[in-house]
Amino acid sequence: QVRLVESGGGLVQPGGSLRLSCAASGFPFMSYAMSWYRQTPGKERELVAGMTNTAGSTSYANSVKGRLTMSRDSAKNTVYLEMISLTPEDTAVYYCNARRLVNYWGQGTQVTVSS
């Protein structure tokens, strides 16, 4: 059974940091491109960070470059999203995505940036 389980979200003050995790199981993790998306009410889901399958090359949306860093631990089948210098505009539900010929999604984790 394919599972993507996000964790690490929460409430943080502006300027703060969080690390999100996405634990994957039920599919060959290293064969899939992994990504992080986010979504706010009334808006489309936005791609914020992606990582290729074999080389692990990363790319980021312009709005998050320099503040978000995506990484992976192949031994734990887990990807991470390190977020620093957070602003209220980063408030969203963050989703983990695995893609090869099909797309798998996690249930999302809420990140709220507020004072």
Disulfide bonds with the S-S distance in Angstrom:
Cys22-Cys96 2.13
